[in-house]
Amino acid sequence: MKVLKANEFDLFQDELTDGKTITVIDPDTKIEVKKFTPDIYQIVTNLESYRKEIERWVHEFAHGTQSQIGYNKPMILDRIDEKGNIIKGRPLTTVNEKELIEKILHLSFSGGIVEVPIIYTESDYSESDVPHLNEVVLASYTTYFKAYNSGRSKNIELSSMAINNVILGHGDIFSFNSVVGPRDVASGYQMAPEIIRGKMVMGIGGGICQTSSTLFNAIDQLEMKILERHHHSRDVGYVPKGRDATVSFGGLDFQFQNTTGIPLIIKSYYQKGAITVQIKTSKEYEQILKNEFS
C-alpha cells in the first residue's frame, strides 16, 4: 500500500472534494428545487454521515420546516354539488423519500439531474357509488345554539355548508381546516364570541368550533381513527364535557381517517338554532358494514 506524502495527500483531498453537481428538479414544473456539489472526500471517509445529511434534507424538503413549506400536499376531498355532480378535489401528494435518497446517493460521484419521485394517492371510492351514498344514515348528531347571535349563527352556517356533501373514500383523511378553509371576512365570516386561553373574546369566525364538535360527535359513533383533536380551554355548553373539537385555521385542526372500510358522505344541515351532521352511505355498503361487525 502506497503511503502518501503530505503534499500528495492535500492534492488527493482536493480531487475528492471536487465533486460534480446534483440538480434536483420538480417533475411537473421542471423547476430546480435544490442544487449541490457533494463532498466526495466526506463520502469516501464517512459515508454514514453523508447519508444522514441527505436523509435530513429530503425529510425537510418533503415535510417542511418552521420557515419553509414542505412539498407534500394533503388531499383535498371530492364533494358533490347540488345537481349530484362530482367536484374533484386534489390527490394526496407525497415525496417518495426513500427513492429520492437512493437516487441522490447513486449520482453522488458522477453528478446529474434527479426528478423528485412523487406518489399521488386518489380518494378511494367508485364514482358509480356516488348516486347511492345518500341512502342510509349511519350516524347523526345535533347541537343547538342561540339563533339571535347573528354573527355566530352565520359562521356556523358557512362552516356547515363547507363540510356538506364531502365524500370520504376508504382510508381518506378529513382535515377540518383544509375542507373549511380560511375563516376571514373575504369568505363571509363575521365577528362573534370565541374562547381563547380560557377567556371569551370577539373574533372573526367565532362559532365554527360548534360545527367541528358536532362533526366529531357524529363520526365518533363509527369505526373512525381520530388523528388530531383538541379541547377548548374551558367547557362549552353545546356538547358534553370532553366531547368538543376546537379548531383554528393555520393552527389547531380536527382530523380523522375513514377506517370503516366503505365510502361515506358527510351531510350537514343548518337551521335556525341547530346544526345536524349525518354520516351516510349506500344500502349495499351498510350491509357490508353490518356483516363485518356482526
PyMOL commands that set and color helices and strands:
alter all, ss='L'
color gray80, all
select helices_A, chain A and resi 6-17+40-45+47-63+97-106+127-132+150-163+176-180+185-187+208-219+283-292
alter helices_A, ss='H'
color red, helices_A
select strands_A, chain A and resi 22-25+32-36+79-80+86-87+92-95+112-115+118-121+136-144+166-168+173-175+191-196+199-204+225-228+255-257+264-271+274-281
alter strands_A, ss='S'
color yellow, strands_A
deselect
rebuild
show_as cartoon
